[in-house]
Amino acid sequence: MKEGQKDIFFITGESKASVAASPFVEALKKKDYEVLYMIDPIDEYVIQQLKEFDGKKLKNCTKEGLDLDQTEDEKKKFEEQKSAFEGLCKLVKEILGDKVEKVQLGQRLDQSPCVLVTGEYGWSANMERIMKAQALRDPSMSSYMMSKKTLEINANHPILTELKKKSDKDKSDKTVKDLIWLLYETALLTSGFSLDDPTHFANRIHKMIKLGLSIDDAGIEEEDEKLPQLEKKEDANTEATKSKMEEVD
């Protein structure tokens, strides 16, 4: 471990290549911190019981509570950015609704605009993938162990700075709403989750490509009207999920 590194940082995933390219470790790599890659399915089960090793706490890079050592200048800048981006964070939460539990600025990103992190005690994205692959899994368990997602945004990324400027001018701008949904769905993929609806995601990508190529604006609007509403529809299992959560409580 690097001198001054207080915790053991680790990340779980499907392969070494996938975790090495993960946005979760960007800031850690920049600080030259060591990160333990855990790519075997059994690791997810072991790490639930193994909380520390040799007096060092184990910190999952994909979960909340990842605090990186910052200089006084870095802390001051971060607090200023939190205040400046508060309005955008609220707008993103309003647009995404129940898709995310909260939206906030994060410290773990360097080159990516945003990432989805999970709660400290819920399943990680990798654990969700493993459980969904179980042939005899218990669907009722999935309903209340499914991760509560937090969208962390990178205030230093040009996409976010431009999106902030655009939203400050007009919060009801439809382009802002489309871009936020696109950022959320790409964050799902880069964070290891599966898309809720790949077809709608593909349609939005195609729309952006057409706009980039200046193809038939009228046709784009017509196609856009055919797209289903982006707002989250009420899940038929919502009541059952709430009931199950009450039983757990």
JOSUL-V448960 format. One record per pair of residues at least 12 apart in sequence whose ideal C-beta (glycine too) atoms are under 6 Angstrom apart, sorted by the first residue. I is the first residue (numbers start at 1). J is the second residue. If there is no record, write none. Layout:
[[I | J] [I | J]]
//
This chain:
[[1 | 34] [2 | 32] [2 | 33] [5 | 33] [7 | 57] [7 | 59] [8 | 56] [8 | 58] [9 | 28] [9 | 33] [9 | 35] [9 | 59] [9 | 61] [10 | 36] [10 | 38] [10 | 58] [11 | 24] [11 | 25] [11 | 61] [12 | 38] [12 | 43] [12 | 44] [12 | 124] [12 | 126] [13 | 39] [13 | 126] [15 | 39] [16 | 37] [16 | 39] [19 | 37] [23 | 109] [23 | 112] [23 | 115] [23 | 190] [24 | 61] [24 | 62] [24 | 108] [25 | 61] [26 | 109] [26 | 110] [26 | 111] [27 | 108] [27 | 110] [30 | 110] [41 | 130] [44 | 127] [62 | 124] [63 | 117] [63 | 118] [63 | 120] [64 | 117] [64 | 119] [64 | 120] [65 | 120] [66 | 108] [68 | 107] [81 | 105] [81 | 155] [82 | 105] [85 | 105] [85 | 155] [88 | 164] [88 | 167] [89 | 103] [91 | 167] [91 | 171] [92 | 180] [95 | 177] [95 | 180] [96 | 184] [97 | 232] [98 | 232] [99 | 232] [100 | 149] [100 | 151] [101 | 148] [101 | 150] [102 | 150] [103 | 151] [105 | 155] [106 | 152] [109 | 154] [113 | 154] [113 | 157] [113 | 159] [113 | 160] [114 | 151] [114 | 153] [114 | 183] [114 | 187] [115 | 152] [115 | 187] [115 | 191] [116 | 149] [116 | 151] [116 | 187] [116 | 191] [117 | 150] [117 | 152] [118 | 147] [119 | 148] [122 | 147] [122 | 148] [123 | 145] [123 | 147] [125 | 191] [125 | 192] [125 | 193] [126 | 192] [140 | 244] [143 | 241] [143 | 244] [144 | 244] [144 | 245] [144 | 248] [181 | 230] [182 | 204] [185 | 201] [203 | 227] [207 | 220]]
//
